[in-house]
Amino acid sequence: MKPLLIILSLAMLAGCSIRDTVSMDTPTQQVHDLNDIDKDGVIVARERCFETVLGATIDNYGCGKTKPNSARQELEIYFENDSFYIDPIYYDQVELVAKFMHEFPESSAVIEGHCSKTGSSEHNLALSQNRADAISNLLSERFDIDSSRLTAIGYSFDRPLDSSHTEEAHRVNRRVIAEITGDDITSDMKWNIYSVDETEN
């Protein structure tokens, strides 16, 4: 009878030992959210910026990294002599500036107005300012760019494209320039979408 009890006891201890071993050696599975809600290529488990612009390059946490950026664009918008009226045929060019500024909300623009060398410097200074103001107002009123992001400056005829006194020179000198400064988006490094920082909660 004693040998039978010993065998049963050993069997029970072995069973407990097996269960304990399985319980202790089975790794605890850490579940990560592998969804990519904003479709930027970074999973929720490591995402820190959940509203990334679709198609923007991002850093390893799904955030756009910024660097200074500027663009000087000479718009092909020409004015009649002694006028600051903007012909609607030029609106599409102004809209391109507006689209850029909407895409980069931290950007700002300096609108420069220029004149041909006819008439006095004082008269042309006021006229060039009116031309710059006209473009600035169009950006603000028609294309919803906040006026605080726009600065209009008139330069009279002090910065001509063509310093000759031909009719063509006068035509090309009656112009505006948009100088836009702000932030551009660039990536620091691209990570695999399944990369997860195991040390962070």
NUMARZA-507667 format. One record per atom (N, C-alpha, C): residue number from 1; residue in three letters; chain; y, x, z. Coordinates in nm, 2 decimals. Each point is the difference from the previous one (the first is absolute). Example, Ala and Ser with C-alpha at 12.3 -4.5 7.8 and 13.67 -1.06 7.14 Angstrom:
<rs>
- seq,type,mol,v,u,w
- 1,ALA,A,-0.57,1.32,0.78
- 1,ALA,A,0.12,-0.09,0.00
- 1,ALA,A,0.12,0.09,0.00
- 2,SER,A,0.11,-0.04,-0.07
- 2,SER,A,0.11,0.09,0.00
- 2,SER,A,0.11,-0.08,0.08
</rs>
This chain:
<rs>
- seq,type,mol,v,u,w
- 1,MET,A,-0.12,0.08,0.00
- 1,MET,A,0.12,-0.08,0.00
- 1,MET,A,0.13,0.09,0.00
- 2,LYS,A,-0.01,0.11,0.08
- 2,LYS,A,0.12,0.08,0.00
- 2,LYS,A,0.03,0.07,-0.13
- 3,PRO,A,-0.10,0.05,-0.07
- 3,PRO,A,0.03,0.05,-0.14
- 3,PRO,A,0.07,-0.10,-0.09
- 4,LEU,A,-0.04,-0.13,0.01
- 4,LEU,A,0.06,-0.10,-0.08
- 4,LEU,A,0.14,-0.03,0.03
- 5,LEU,A,0.03,0.00,0.13
- 5,LEU,A,0.14,-0.02,0.05
- 5,LEU,A,0.09,0.12,-0.05
- 6,ILE,A,-0.06,0.12,0.01
- 6,ILE,A,0.08,0.12,-0.04
- 6,ILE,A,0.03,-0.01,-0.15
- 7,ILE,A,-0.10,-0.04,-0.08
- 7,ILE,A,0.02,-0.01,-0.15
- 7,ILE,A,0.11,-0.11,-0.03
- 8,LEU,A,-0.01,-0.12,0.07
- 8,LEU,A,0.10,-0.10,-0.02
- 8,LEU,A,0.14,0.04,0.04
- 9,SER,A,0.01,0.07,0.11
- 9,SER,A,0.13,0.05,0.04
- 9,SER,A,0.06,0.10,-0.10
- 10,LEU,A,-0.09,0.09,-0.05
- 10,LEU,A,0.05,0.10,-0.10
- 10,LEU,A,0.05,-0.07,-0.12
- 11,ALA,A,-0.08,-0.11,-0.04
- 11,ALA,A,0.04,-0.07,-0.13
- 11,ALA,A,0.13,-0.07,0.02
- 12,MET,A,0.03,-0.06,0.12
- 12,MET,A,0.13,-0.06,0.02
- 12,MET,A,0.11,0.10,0.00
- 13,LEU,A,-0.02,0.11,0.07
- 13,LEU,A,0.10,0.10,0.00
- 13,LEU,A,0.03,0.06,-0.14
- 14,ALA,A,-0.10,0.01,-0.08
- 14,ALA,A,0.02,0.05,-0.14
- 14,ALA,A,0.08,-0.10,-0.08
- 15,GLY,A,-0.03,-0.13,0.02
- 15,GLY,A,0.07,-0.11,-0.07
- 15,GLY,A,0.15,0.00,0.04
- 16,CYS,A,0.03,0.02,0.13
- 16,CYS,A,0.14,0.01,0.04
- 16,CYS,A,0.07,0.12,-0.06
- 17,SER,A,-0.08,0.11,0.00
- 17,SER,A,0.06,0.12,-0.05
- 17,SER,A,0.03,-0.01,-0.15
- 18,ILE,A,-0.09,-0.07,-0.07
- 18,ILE,A,0.03,-0.02,-0.15
- 18,ILE,A,0.13,-0.08,-0.02
- 19,ARG,A,0.01,-0.11,0.08
- 19,ARG,A,0.11,-0.09,-0.01
- 19,ARG,A,0.13,0.07,0.03
- 20,ASP,A,-0.01,0.08,0.11
- 20,ASP,A,0.12,0.08,0.04
- 20,ASP,A,0.04,0.10,-0.10
- 21,THR,A,-0.09,0.07,-0.06
- 21,THR,A,0.02,0.10,-0.11
- 21,THR,A,0.07,-0.07,-0.12
- 22,VAL,A,-0.05,-0.11,-0.04
- 22,VAL,A,0.06,-0.07,-0.12
- 22,VAL,A,0.14,-0.04,0.03
- 23,SER,A,0.02,-0.06,0.12
- 23,SER,A,0.14,-0.04,0.04
- 23,SER,A,0.10,0.11,0.01
- 24,MET,A,-0.04,0.11,0.05
- 24,MET,A,0.09,0.11,0.02
- 24,MET,A,0.02,0.08,-0.13
- 25,ASP,A,-0.10,0.01,-0.08
- 25,ASP,A,0.02,0.08,-0.12
- 25,ASP,A,0.06,-0.07,-0.12
- 26,THR,A,0.00,-0.13,0.01
- 26,THR,A,0.06,-0.08,-0.11
- 26,THR,A,0.15,0.02,0.00
- 27,PRO,A,0.06,0.05,-0.11
- 27,PRO,A,0.14,0.03,0.00
- 27,PRO,A,0.08,-0.13,0.00
- 28,THR,A,0.12,0.00,0.07
- 28,THR,A,0.08,-0.12,0.01
- 28,THR,A,0.08,0.00,-0.13
- 29,GLN,A,-0.01,-0.10,-0.08
- 29,GLN,A,0.07,-0.01,-0.13
- 29,GLN,A,0.14,-0.05,0.02
- 30,GLN,A,0.10,0.08,-0.05
- 30,GLN,A,0.14,-0.03,0.01
- 30,GLN,A,0.03,-0.07,-0.13
- 31,VAL,A,0.05,-0.12,0.01
- 31,VAL,A,0.03,-0.08,-0.12
- 31,VAL,A,0.15,0.01,-0.04
- 32,HIS,A,0.02,0.04,-0.13
- 32,HIS,A,0.14,0.02,-0.05
- 32,HIS,A,0.03,-0.11,-0.10
- 33,ASP,A,0.12,-0.05,0.00
- 33,ASP,A,0.04,-0.09,-0.11
- 33,ASP,A,0.02,0.07,-0.13
- 34,LEU,A,-0.08,-0.02,-0.09
- 34,LEU,A,0.00,0.07,-0.13
- 34,LEU,A,0.08,-0.08,-0.11
- 35,ASN,A,0.07,-0.10,0.04
- 35,ASN,A,0.08,-0.08,-0.09
- 35,ASN,A,0.13,0.08,-0.04
- 36,ASP,A,0.05,-0.03,-0.11
- 36,ASP,A,0.12,0.06,-0.05
- 36,ASP,A,0.10,-0.12,-0.03
- 37,ILE,A,0.07,-0.05,0.10
- 37,ILE,A,0.07,-0.12,-0.02
- 37,ILE,A,0.12,0.01,-0.10
- 38,ASP,A,0.07,0.11,0.00
- 38,ASP,A,0.11,0.01,-0.09
- 38,ASP,A,-0.03,0.08,-0.13
- 39,LYS,A,-0.13,0.03,-0.02
- 39,LYS,A,-0.05,0.05,-0.12
- 39,LYS,A,0.07,0.14,-0.04
- 40,ASP,A,0.02,0.08,0.11
- 40,ASP,A,0.06,0.13,-0.03
- 40,ASP,A,-0.10,0.11,0.01
- 41,GLY,A,-0.13,-0.03,0.01
- 41,GLY,A,-0.10,0.10,0.01
- 41,GLY,A,-0.03,0.05,0.14
- 42,VAL,A,0.06,-0.06,0.10
- 42,VAL,A,-0.02,0.05,0.14
- 42,VAL,A,-0.06,-0.12,0.08
- 43,ILE,A,-0.11,0.03,0.06
- 43,ILE,A,-0.07,-0.11,0.08
- 43,ILE,A,0.08,-0.04,0.13
- 44,VAL,A,-0.02,-0.12,0.05
- 44,VAL,A,0.07,-0.05,0.11
- 44,VAL,A,-0.02,0.10,0.12
- 45,ALA,A,-0.12,0.06,0.01
- 45,ALA,A,-0.03,0.08,0.12
- 45,ALA,A,0.09,0.12,0.01
- 46,ARG,A,0.07,0.04,-0.11
- 46,ARG,A,0.09,0.11,0.02
- 46,ARG,A,0.14,-0.04,-0.05
- 47,GLU,A,0.02,-0.12,-0.04
- 47,GLU,A,0.13,-0.05,-0.06
- 47,GLU,A,0.11,0.00,0.11
- 48,ARG,A,0.12,0.05,-0.03
- 48,ARG,A,0.11,-0.01,0.09
- 48,ARG,A,0.12,-0.08,-0.06
- 49,CYS,A,0.00,-0.01,-0.13
- 49,CYS,A,0.10,-0.07,-0.07
- 49,CYS,A,-0.07,-0.11,-0.09
- 50,PHE,A,0.01,-0.13,0.05
- 50,PHE,A,-0.08,-0.10,-0.07
- 50,PHE,A,0.07,-0.07,-0.11
- 51,GLU,A,0.12,0.04,-0.04
- 51,GLU,A,0.07,-0.07,-0.11
- 51,GLU,A,0.05,0.10,-0.10
- 52,THR,A,-0.10,0.09,-0.04
- 52,THR,A,0.03,0.10,-0.10
- 52,THR,A,0.02,-0.07,-0.14
- 53,VAL,A,0.11,0.05,-0.07
- 53,VAL,A,0.02,-0.06,-0.13
- 53,VAL,A,-0.12,0.04,-0.09
- 54,LEU,A,-0.05,-0.11,-0.07
- 54,LEU,A,-0.12,0.02,-0.09
- 54,LEU,A,0.03,0.11,-0.10
- 55,GLY,A,-0.09,0.10,-0.01
- 55,GLY,A,0.02,0.10,-0.10
- 55,GLY,A,0.07,0.12,0.05
- 56,ALA,A,0.06,-0.01,0.12
- 56,ALA,A,0.08,0.12,0.05
- 56,ALA,A,-0.10,0.10,0.05
- 57,THR,A,0.03,0.13,-0.01
- 57,THR,A,-0.08,0.11,0.06
- 57,THR,A,0.03,0.00,0.15
- 58,ILE,A,-0.10,0.03,0.07
- 58,ILE,A,0.01,-0.01,0.15
- 58,ILE,A,-0.06,0.13,0.07
- 59,ASP,A,0.03,0.01,0.13
- 59,ASP,A,-0.06,0.11,0.07
- 59,ASP,A,-0.14,-0.05,0.05
- 60,ASN,A,-0.06,0.09,0.08
- 60,ASN,A,-0.14,-0.04,0.05
- 60,ASN,A,-0.01,-0.11,0.10
- 61,TYR,A,0.12,-0.06,0.04
- 61,TYR,A,0.00,-0.11,0.08
- 61,TYR,A,0.05,-0.13,-0.07
- 62,GLY,A,0.02,0.01,-0.13
- 62,GLY,A,0.05,-0.12,-0.07
- 62,GLY,A,0.15,-0.01,0.00
- 63,CYS,A,0.07,0.10,0.04
- 63,CYS,A,0.15,-0.01,0.00
- 63,CYS,A,0.06,0.09,-0.11
- 64,GLY,A,0.10,-0.05,-0.06
- 64,GLY,A,0.07,0.08,-0.10
- 64,GLY,A,0.08,0.11,0.07
- 65,LYS,A,-0.01,0.12,-0.05
- 65,LYS,A,0.07,0.11,0.05
- 65,LYS,A,0.12,0.02,-0.09
- 66,THR,A,0.12,0.02,0.06
- 66,THR,A,0.12,0.00,-0.08
- 66,THR,A,0.06,0.14,-0.02
- 67,LYS,A,0.07,0.02,-0.11
- 67,LYS,A,0.08,0.12,-0.02
- 67,LYS,A,0.13,-0.04,-0.07
- 68,PRO,A,0.10,0.08,0.01
- 68,PRO,A,0.13,-0.03,-0.06
- 68,PRO,A,-0.02,-0.01,-0.15
- 69,ASN,A,0.07,-0.10,-0.06
- 69,ASN,A,-0.01,-0.02,-0.15
- 69,ASN,A,0.14,-0.05,-0.04
- 70,SER,A,0.04,0.05,-0.12
- 70,SER,A,0.12,-0.05,-0.06
- 70,SER,A,-0.01,-0.01,-0.15
- 71,ALA,A,0.07,-0.09,-0.06
- 71,ALA,A,0.00,-0.01,-0.14
- 71,ALA,A,0.14,-0.03,-0.05
- 72,ARG,A,0.04,0.07,-0.10
- 72,ARG,A,0.14,-0.03,-0.06
- 72,ARG,A,-0.03,-0.06,-0.14
- 73,GLN,A,0.04,-0.12,-0.02
- 73,GLN,A,-0.02,-0.07,-0.12
- 73,GLN,A,0.13,-0.04,-0.07
- 74,GLU,A,0.02,0.06,-0.12
- 74,GLU,A,0.12,-0.04,-0.08
- 74,GLU,A,-0.04,-0.13,-0.08
- 75,LEU,A,0.06,-0.11,0.05
- 75,LEU,A,-0.03,-0.12,-0.07
- 75,LEU,A,0.07,-0.01,-0.13
- 76,GLU,A,-0.07,-0.05,-0.10
- 76,GLU,A,0.07,-0.02,-0.13
- 76,GLU,A,0.07,-0.14,0.00
- 77,ILE,A,0.10,0.00,0.09
- 77,ILE,A,0.08,-0.12,0.00
- 77,ILE,A,0.14,0.04,-0.03
- 78,TYR,A,0.05,-0.05,-0.11
- 78,TYR,A,0.13,0.04,-0.05
- 78,TYR,A,0.10,-0.12,0.01
- 79,PHE,A,0.13,0.03,0.01
- 79,PHE,A,0.10,-0.10,0.02
- 79,PHE,A,0.10,0.01,-0.11
- 80,GLU,A,0.06,-0.12,-0.03
- 80,GLU,A,0.11,0.00,-0.09
- 80,GLU,A,0.12,0.07,0.06
- 81,ASN,A,0.09,0.05,-0.09
- 81,ASN,A,0.12,0.07,0.05
- 81,ASN,A,0.07,-0.09,0.10
- 82,ASP,A,0.04,0.06,0.11
- 82,ASP,A,0.08,-0.06,0.11
- 82,ASP,A,-0.07,-0.13,0.05
- 83,SER,A,-0.13,0.01,0.01
- 83,SER,A,-0.07,-0.12,0.05
- 83,SER,A,-0.11,0.05,0.10
- 84,PHE,A,-0.04,-0.09,0.09
- 84,PHE,A,-0.11,0.02,0.09
- 84,PHE,A,-0.10,-0.11,-0.01
- 85,TYR,A,0.01,-0.08,-0.10
- 85,TYR,A,-0.10,-0.11,-0.03
- 85,TYR,A,-0.13,0.06,-0.04
- 86,ILE,A,-0.11,-0.05,0.07
- 86,ILE,A,-0.14,0.05,-0.04
- 86,ILE,A,-0.06,-0.10,-0.09
- 87,ASP,A,-0.03,0.04,-0.12
- 87,ASP,A,-0.07,-0.08,-0.10
- 87,ASP,A,-0.14,-0.03,0.06
- 88,PRO,A,-0.05,-0.13,0.00
- 88,PRO,A,-0.13,-0.03,0.05
- 88,PRO,A,-0.11,0.08,-0.07
- 89,ILE,A,0.02,0.05,-0.12
- 89,ILE,A,-0.10,0.08,-0.07
- 89,ILE,A,-0.04,0.12,0.08
- 90,TYR,A,0.08,0.04,0.10
- 90,TYR,A,-0.03,0.12,0.08
- 90,TYR,A,-0.06,-0.04,0.14
- 91,TYR,A,-0.02,-0.12,0.02
- 91,TYR,A,-0.06,-0.04,0.13
- 91,TYR,A,-0.14,0.05,0.03
- 92,ASP,A,-0.08,0.02,-0.11
- 92,ASP,A,-0.13,0.06,0.02
- 92,ASP,A,0.00,0.14,0.06
- 93,GLN,A,0.10,0.07,-0.04
- 93,GLN,A,0.02,0.14,0.06
- 93,GLN,A,0.03,0.00,0.15
- 94,VAL,A,0.09,-0.10,0.03
- 94,VAL,A,0.04,-0.01,0.14
- 94,VAL,A,-0.13,-0.05,0.08
- 95,GLU,A,-0.08,-0.08,-0.06
- 95,GLU,A,-0.12,-0.06,0.07
- 95,GLU,A,-0.10,0.12,0.03
- 96,LEU,A,0.00,0.10,-0.09
- 96,LEU,A,-0.09,0.11,0.03
- 96,LEU,A,0.04,0.08,0.13
- 97,VAL,A,0.13,0.01,0.01
- 97,VAL,A,0.05,0.06,0.13
- 97,VAL,A,-0.04,-0.08,0.12
- 98,ALA,A,0.02,-0.14,-0.02
- 98,ALA,A,-0.03,-0.09,0.11
- 98,ALA,A,-0.15,0.01,0.04
- 99,LYS,A,-0.09,0.00,-0.10
- 99,LYS,A,-0.14,0.00,0.02
- 99,LYS,A,-0.04,0.13,0.08
- 100,PHE,A,0.06,0.11,-0.04
- 100,PHE,A,-0.03,0.13,0.08
- 100,PHE,A,0.04,-0.02,0.14
- 101,MET,A,0.12,-0.06,0.02
- 101,MET,A,0.05,-0.01,0.14
- 101,MET,A,-0.08,-0.10,0.08
- 102,HIS,A,-0.05,-0.10,-0.07
- 102,HIS,A,-0.09,-0.10,0.08
- 102,HIS,A,-0.13,0.07,0.03
- 103,GLU,A,-0.05,0.08,-0.09
- 103,GLU,A,-0.12,0.07,0.03
- 103,GLU,A,0.01,0.10,0.12
- 104,PHE,A,0.12,0.06,0.01
- 104,PHE,A,0.02,0.10,0.11
- 104,PHE,A,0.12,-0.06,0.08
- 105,PRO,A,-0.03,-0.08,0.10
- 105,PRO,A,0.11,-0.07,0.08
- 105,PRO,A,0.09,0.09,0.07
- 106,GLU,A,-0.04,0.13,0.03
- 106,GLU,A,0.09,0.09,0.07
- 106,GLU,A,0.10,0.07,-0.10
- 107,SER,A,-0.02,-0.02,-0.13
- 107,SER,A,0.09,0.07,-0.09
- 107,SER,A,0.14,-0.06,0.00
- 108,SER,A,0.09,0.08,-0.06
- 108,SER,A,0.14,-0.04,-0.01
- 108,SER,A,0.05,0.05,-0.14
- 109,ALA,A,0.11,-0.05,-0.05
- 109,ALA,A,0.05,0.04,-0.13
- 109,ALA,A,0.15,0.02,0.00
- 110,VAL,A,0.04,0.10,-0.07
- 110,VAL,A,0.14,0.02,-0.02
- 110,VAL,A,0.03,-0.03,-0.15
- 111,ILE,A,0.08,-0.10,-0.02
- 111,ILE,A,0.04,-0.04,-0.14
- 111,ILE,A,0.13,0.07,-0.04
- 112,GLU,A,-0.01,0.08,-0.10
- 112,GLU,A,0.12,0.07,-0.05
- 112,GLU,A,0.06,-0.07,-0.12
- 113,GLY,A,0.13,-0.02,0.00
- 113,GLY,A,0.07,-0.05,-0.12
- 113,GLY,A,0.08,0.10,-0.07
- 114,HIS,A,0.00,0.00,-0.13
- 114,HIS,A,0.07,0.11,-0.08
- 114,HIS,A,0.08,-0.07,-0.11
- 115,CYS,A,0.10,0.07,-0.05
- 115,CYS,A,0.09,-0.05,-0.11
- 115,CYS,A,0.02,0.10,-0.11
- 116,SER,A,0.05,-0.05,-0.11
- 116,SER,A,0.04,0.09,-0.11
- 116,SER,A,0.14,0.05,0.04
- 117,LYS,A,0.04,0.11,-0.07
- 117,LYS,A,0.13,0.06,0.03
- 117,LYS,A,0.11,-0.06,-0.08
- 118,THR,A,0.03,-0.12,0.03
- 118,THR,A,0.11,-0.07,-0.06
- 118,THR,A,0.08,-0.07,0.11
- 119,GLY,A,0.13,0.01,0.00
- 119,GLY,A,0.07,-0.06,0.11
- 119,GLY,A,0.02,0.10,0.11
- 120,SER,A,0.07,-0.05,0.11
- 120,SER,A,0.03,0.09,0.11
- 120,SER,A,-0.13,0.02,0.09
- 121,SER,A,0.01,0.10,0.08
- 121,SER,A,-0.11,0.03,0.09
- 121,SER,A,-0.01,-0.11,0.11
- 122,GLU,A,0.11,-0.05,0.04
- 122,GLU,A,0.00,-0.10,0.11
- 122,GLU,A,-0.06,-0.13,-0.05
- 123,HIS,A,0.04,-0.04,-0.12
- 123,HIS,A,-0.05,-0.12,-0.06
- 123,HIS,A,-0.15,0.01,-0.02
- 124,ASN,A,-0.05,0.11,-0.05
- 124,ASN,A,-0.14,0.02,-0.02
- 124,ASN,A,-0.08,0.02,0.13
- 125,LEU,A,0.06,0.05,0.10
- 125,LEU,A,-0.06,0.00,0.13
- 125,LEU,A,-0.04,-0.14,0.05
- 126,ALA,A,0.10,-0.08,-0.01
- 126,ALA,A,-0.02,-0.14,0.04
- 126,ALA,A,-0.10,-0.07,-0.09
- 127,LEU,A,0.00,0.03,-0.13
- 127,LEU,A,-0.09,-0.06,-0.10
- 127,LEU,A,-0.14,0.05,0.03
- 128,SER,A,-0.02,0.13,0.02
- 128,SER,A,-0.13,0.05,0.03
- 128,SER,A,-0.06,-0.06,0.13
- 129,GLN,A,0.09,-0.02,0.10
- 129,GLN,A,-0.05,-0.06,0.12
- 129,GLN,A,-0.04,-0.14,-0.02
- 130,ASN,A,0.07,-0.07,-0.08
- 130,ASN,A,-0.04,-0.14,-0.04
- 130,ASN,A,-0.14,-0.01,-0.07
- 131,ARG,A,-0.02,0.10,-0.08
- 131,ARG,A,-0.13,0.01,-0.07
- 131,ARG,A,-0.11,0.02,0.09
- 132,ALA,A,0.02,0.10,0.09
- 132,ALA,A,-0.11,0.03,0.10
- 132,ALA,A,-0.02,-0.13,0.09
- 133,ASP,A,0.11,-0.06,0.04
- 133,ASP,A,-0.01,-0.12,0.09
- 133,ASP,A,-0.07,-0.11,-0.08
- 134,ALA,A,0.02,-0.01,-0.13
- 134,ALA,A,-0.07,-0.11,-0.07
- 134,ALA,A,-0.15,0.02,0.00
- 135,ILE,A,-0.04,0.12,-0.02
- 135,ILE,A,-0.15,0.03,0.00
- 135,ILE,A,-0.05,-0.03,0.14
- 136,SER,A,0.07,0.05,0.10
- 136,SER,A,-0.04,-0.02,0.14
- 136,SER,A,-0.01,-0.14,0.04
- 137,ASN,A,0.10,-0.08,-0.05
- 137,ASN,A,-0.01,-0.15,0.03
- 137,ASN,A,-0.11,-0.07,-0.07
- 138,LEU,A,-0.03,0.05,-0.12
- 138,LEU,A,-0.11,-0.06,-0.08
- 138,LEU,A,-0.13,0.03,0.07
- 139,LEU,A,-0.02,0.12,0.05
- 139,LEU,A,-0.12,0.03,0.08
- 139,LEU,A,-0.02,-0.08,0.12
- 140,SER,A,0.11,-0.03,0.07
- 140,SER,A,0.00,-0.07,0.12
- 140,SER,A,-0.02,-0.15,-0.02
- 141,GLU,A,0.08,-0.06,-0.09
- 141,GLU,A,0.01,-0.14,-0.02
- 141,GLU,A,-0.12,-0.06,-0.09
- 142,ARG,A,-0.03,0.07,-0.10
- 142,ARG,A,-0.11,-0.05,-0.09
- 142,ARG,A,-0.14,0.05,0.03
- 143,PHE,A,0.00,0.13,0.06
- 143,PHE,A,-0.13,0.06,0.02
- 143,PHE,A,-0.04,0.02,0.15
- 144,ASP,A,0.08,-0.06,0.09
- 144,ASP,A,-0.03,0.00,0.14
- 144,ASP,A,-0.01,0.14,0.07
- 145,ILE,A,0.08,0.09,-0.04
- 145,ILE,A,0.01,0.13,0.07
- 145,ILE,A,0.11,-0.01,0.10
- 146,ASP,A,-0.04,0.03,0.13
- 146,ASP,A,0.10,-0.01,0.10
- 146,ASP,A,0.12,0.09,-0.03
- 147,SER,A,0.12,-0.05,0.01
- 147,SER,A,0.12,0.07,-0.03
- 147,SER,A,0.02,0.13,0.08
- 148,SER,A,-0.06,0.00,0.12
- 148,SER,A,0.01,0.12,0.09
- 148,SER,A,-0.07,0.12,-0.06
- 149,ARG,A,-0.09,-0.03,-0.09
- 149,ARG,A,-0.08,0.11,-0.06
- 149,ARG,A,0.07,0.06,-0.13
- 150,LEU,A,0.12,-0.06,-0.03
- 150,LEU,A,0.07,0.04,-0.13
- 150,LEU,A,0.13,0.05,0.03
- 151,THR,A,0.04,0.11,-0.07
- 151,THR,A,0.13,0.06,0.01
- 151,THR,A,0.06,0.02,-0.14
- 152,ALA,A,0.11,-0.05,-0.02
- 152,ALA,A,0.07,0.00,-0.14
- 152,ALA,A,0.11,0.10,0.01
- 153,ILE,A,0.00,0.09,-0.10
- 153,ILE,A,0.11,0.10,-0.01
- 153,ILE,A,0.05,0.01,-0.14
- 154,GLY,A,0.13,0.00,-0.02
- 154,GLY,A,0.06,0.02,-0.13
- 154,GLY,A,0.05,0.14,-0.02
- 155,TYR,A,-0.02,0.06,-0.12
- 155,TYR,A,0.03,0.14,-0.02
- 155,TYR,A,0.11,0.02,-0.11
- 156,SER,A,0.06,-0.11,-0.04
- 156,SER,A,0.10,0.00,-0.11
- 156,SER,A,-0.06,0.07,-0.12
- 157,PHE,A,0.07,0.09,-0.06
- 157,PHE,A,-0.05,0.07,-0.12
- 157,PHE,A,-0.03,0.15,0.03
- 158,ASP,A,-0.02,0.03,0.13
- 158,ASP,A,-0.02,0.14,0.04
- 158,ASP,A,-0.14,0.06,-0.03
- 159,ARG,A,-0.10,-0.09,-0.03
- 159,ARG,A,-0.13,0.05,-0.03
- 159,ARG,A,-0.05,-0.05,-0.13
- 160,PRO,A,0.06,0.04,-0.11
- 160,PRO,A,-0.05,-0.05,-0.13
- 160,PRO,A,-0.13,0.05,-0.05
- 161,LEU,A,-0.07,-0.08,-0.07
- 161,LEU,A,-0.12,0.05,-0.07
- 161,LEU,A,0.04,0.08,-0.12
- 162,ASP,A,0.10,-0.05,-0.07
- 162,ASP,A,0.05,0.06,-0.12
- 162,ASP,A,0.15,0.02,0.02
- 163,SER,A,0.05,0.13,0.00
- 163,SER,A,0.14,0.03,0.02
- 163,SER,A,0.09,-0.01,-0.12
- 164,SER,A,-0.06,-0.03,-0.11
- 164,SER,A,0.08,-0.02,-0.12
- 164,SER,A,0.08,-0.13,0.00
- 165,HIS,A,0.08,-0.02,-0.09
- 165,HIS,A,0.09,-0.13,0.00
- 165,HIS,A,-0.04,-0.09,-0.12
- 166,THR,A,-0.13,0.00,-0.04
- 166,THR,A,-0.04,-0.09,-0.11
- 166,THR,A,-0.03,-0.13,0.06
- 167,GLU,A,-0.01,-0.10,-0.09
- 167,GLU,A,-0.04,-0.14,0.05
- 167,GLU,A,-0.14,0.00,0.06
- 168,GLU,A,-0.09,0.08,-0.05
- 168,GLU,A,-0.14,0.01,0.06
- 168,GLU,A,0.01,0.06,0.14
- 169,ALA,A,0.08,0.10,0.02
- 169,ALA,A,0.02,0.06,0.13
- 169,ALA,A,0.05,-0.10,0.10
- 170,HIS,A,0.10,-0.08,-0.04
- 170,HIS,A,0.06,-0.10,0.09
- 170,HIS,A,-0.11,-0.10,0.03
- 171,ARG,A,-0.08,-0.04,-0.10
- 171,ARG,A,-0.10,-0.10,0.03
- 171,ARG,A,-0.11,0.04,0.10
- 172,VAL,A,-0.05,0.13,-0.02
- 172,VAL,A,-0.11,0.04,0.10
- 172,VAL,A,0.06,0.04,0.13
- 173,ASN,A,0.13,0.03,0.01
- 173,ASN,A,0.06,0.03,0.13
- 173,ASN,A,0.03,-0.12,0.09
- 174,ARG,A,0.00,-0.12,-0.06
- 174,ARG,A,0.02,-0.12,0.07
- 174,ARG,A,-0.14,-0.05,0.05
- 175,ARG,A,-0.04,0.05,0.11
- 175,ARG,A,-0.14,-0.01,0.04
- 175,ARG,A,-0.01,-0.01,0.15
- 176,VAL,A,-0.13,-0.03,0.05
- 176,VAL,A,-0.03,0.01,0.14
- 176,VAL,A,-0.13,0.08,0.02
- 177,ILE,A,-0.01,0.06,0.12
- 177,ILE,A,-0.11,0.07,0.05
- 177,ILE,A,-0.05,-0.05,0.13
- 178,ALA,A,-0.13,-0.01,0.02
- 178,ALA,A,-0.06,-0.04,0.13
- 178,ALA,A,-0.07,0.12,0.05
- 179,GLU,A,0.04,0.04,0.12
- 179,GLU,A,-0.07,0.11,0.07
- 179,GLU,A,-0.07,-0.06,0.12
- 180,ILE,A,-0.14,0.00,0.00
- 180,ILE,A,-0.08,-0.06,0.10
- 180,ILE,A,-0.06,0.10,0.09
- 181,THR,A,0.01,-0.01,0.13
- 181,THR,A,-0.07,0.08,0.09
- 181,THR,A,-0.08,-0.08,0.10
- 182,GLY,A,-0.11,0.06,0.05
- 182,GLY,A,-0.08,-0.08,0.09
- 182,GLY,A,-0.13,0.07,0.03
- 183,ASP,A,-0.11,-0.08,0.02
- 183,ASP,A,-0.13,0.06,0.03
- 183,ASP,A,-0.10,-0.03,-0.11
- 184,ASP,A,-0.08,0.10,-0.02
- 184,ASP,A,-0.11,-0.02,-0.09
- 184,ASP,A,-0.13,0.01,0.08
- 185,ILE,A,-0.11,-0.06,-0.05
- 185,ILE,A,-0.12,0.00,0.07
- 185,ILE,A,-0.10,0.10,-0.06
- 186,THR,A,-0.05,0.09,0.08
- 186,THR,A,-0.10,0.10,-0.04
- 186,THR,A,-0.11,0.01,0.10
- 187,SER,A,-0.12,0.05,-0.04
- 187,SER,A,-0.11,0.01,0.09
- 187,SER,A,-0.01,0.14,0.05
- 188,ASP,A,-0.04,0.00,0.13
- 188,ASP,A,-0.02,0.13,0.06
- 188,ASP,A,-0.14,0.05,-0.03
- 189,MET,A,-0.10,-0.08,0.01
- 189,MET,A,-0.14,0.03,-0.04
- 189,MET,A,-0.07,-0.13,-0.01
- 190,LYS,A,-0.10,0.00,-0.09
- 190,LYS,A,-0.08,-0.12,-0.03
- 190,LYS,A,-0.13,0.01,0.08
- 191,TRP,A,-0.03,-0.10,0.07
- 191,TRP,A,-0.13,0.00,0.08
- 191,TRP,A,-0.09,-0.10,-0.06
- 192,ASN,A,-0.13,0.02,0.02
- 192,ASN,A,-0.10,-0.10,-0.04
- 192,ASN,A,0.02,-0.12,0.08
- 193,ILE,A,-0.02,-0.12,-0.06
- 193,ILE,A,0.03,-0.13,0.07
- 193,ILE,A,-0.09,-0.02,0.12
- 194,TYR,A,-0.11,0.07,0.01
- 194,TYR,A,-0.09,-0.02,0.11
- 194,TYR,A,0.02,0.11,0.11
- 195,SER,A,0.10,0.08,-0.01
- 195,SER,A,0.03,0.10,0.10
- 195,SER,A,0.05,-0.07,0.12
- 196,VAL,A,-0.05,0.03,0.12
- 196,VAL,A,0.04,-0.07,0.12
- 196,VAL,A,0.02,0.11,0.11
- 197,ASP,A,0.11,0.00,0.08
- 197,ASP,A,0.02,0.08,0.11
- 197,ASP,A,-0.09,-0.05,0.11
- 198,GLU,A,-0.11,0.07,0.04
- 198,GLU,A,-0.09,-0.04,0.10
- 198,GLU,A,0.07,0.01,0.14
- 199,THR,A,0.10,0.08,0.01
- 199,THR,A,0.06,0.03,0.14
- 199,THR,A,0.11,-0.10,0.03
- 200,GLU,A,0.04,-0.08,-0.10
- 200,GLU,A,0.11,-0.10,0.03
- 200,GLU,A,-0.05,-0.14,0.01
- 201,ASN,A,0.05,-0.07,0.09
- 201,ASN,A,-0.03,-0.14,0.02
- 201,ASN,A,0.10,-0.09,-0.06
</rs>
